[in-house]
Amino acid sequence: MNTPELDLPMAVPATGLPARVRIHEVGARDGLQNEKATVPTAVKAEFVRRLAGTGLTTIEATSFVHPKWVPQLADAEDLYPEISGLPVSLPVLVPNERGLDRALALGARRVAVFASATESFAKANLNRTVDEALAMFEPVVTRAKGEDVHVRGYLSMCFGDPWEGPVPIPQVVRVCRALLDMGCDELSLGDTIGVATPGHVTALLTALTGAGVPVSALGVHFHDTYGQALANTLAALQQGVTTVDASAGGLGGCPYAKSATGNLATEDLVWMLRGLGIDTGADLGRLVATSVWMAAHLGRPSPSRTVRALSHQES
């Protein structure tokens, strides 16, 4: 018996969009770091394995931060060896040189640092000014590149800050340029509290390319606080961005920004991209099944509308 929804959405390509998008899956790290209940290491490992089985090629695994700051990810040393043999890229977050040491000791070949475009969030998240944080990251990036390790630079609060309000575009461009100049291979532009709108996305990307930042080095990381994540993603694709961060089942937020709600759900992103005829390599059915499985472990339904629609879950 055929299920009509398995053949949907109908692919209707639009002009001016990339043929393929790489999804940078953040559910296992950014998605789980804000959970109140402790997620067992074995469940996290199985989550990553199932995500790898969906066709995703980049799955952010964990964070080598001090357990006091992000207790949900205190098991990084135990988790990483359980999944390191998977045939996918497994980036990890490293906040400082100690975190880099821990990651390299386990064989990590892709790391990320986490900067802020605003002083308020830099203080809340890193207890440093923006420039002090950049100075802390510089030896991390230099050492990683010396080990031929790929480095991603996350930049939070690119579109708005809960303490400072609007964030001037030149301010964001300055920090992006600094991260790129110190050696980061790619940058992820974070809408940490979900206040971006498509025009703002277009303006920031235009300013960045005008400052010599290649669009090929840029990814976008949208939160869906105001329901704008997919619209913002489409605006980014129209500007040539081909890397989009997303979280299976829409998991995640930010422990240092209380107004930050869930990330863009990977399934919602894949549904839109399928409808646009854009290849991701991801199997939507397997993604939905994985998120339903994880939601059962977390004791609540997935907030992803695509997961709910295809799994016939009620709100």
Number of C-alpha atoms within 10 A of each C-alpha: 3 6 7 8 10 10 9 11 15 12 15 11 14 12 7 10 20 17 13 14 18 18 23 24 27 27 29 23 24 25 22 22 23 21 17 10 10 13 16 12 18 11 13 23 20 15 20 23 18 19 26 22 18 18 16 20 19 19 25 25 26 28 29 23 21 15 13 9 13 14 15 22 27 19 17 20 16 13 20 21 13 16 18 16 10 12 12 18 19 24 25 27 25 26 22 20 17 14 19 23 16 16 24 16 10 14 11 20 17 20 27 27 26 21 25 26 29 24 19 19 23 22 15 12 18 18 13 16 17 20 16 13 21 20 12 16 22 20 14 25 28 16 14 23 16 9 11 11 17 18 26 26 25 23 24 24 29 30 25 21 23 16 11 12 12 14 15 14 17 14 12 22 22 13 20 27 16 14 24 18 12 17 17 25 19 23 26 24 27 24 27 29 27 28 24 26 18 17 12 16 23 17 12 21 23 14 16 21 15 11 14 10 20 15 19 14 16 24 25 24 26 28 30 24 20 12 14 17 27 19 17 25 26 18 20 25 20 16 19 17 23 22 24 23 27 31 31 29 32 26 29 26 25 20 16 15 17 10 15 20 21 26 32 31 31 29 27 23 25 23 17 17 22 20 17 19 18 20 15 19 15 21 15 23 14 16 24 25 18 23 30 21 16 22 16 12 13 16 9 11 19 25 18 24 17 22 27 18 13 15 14 9 13 9 11
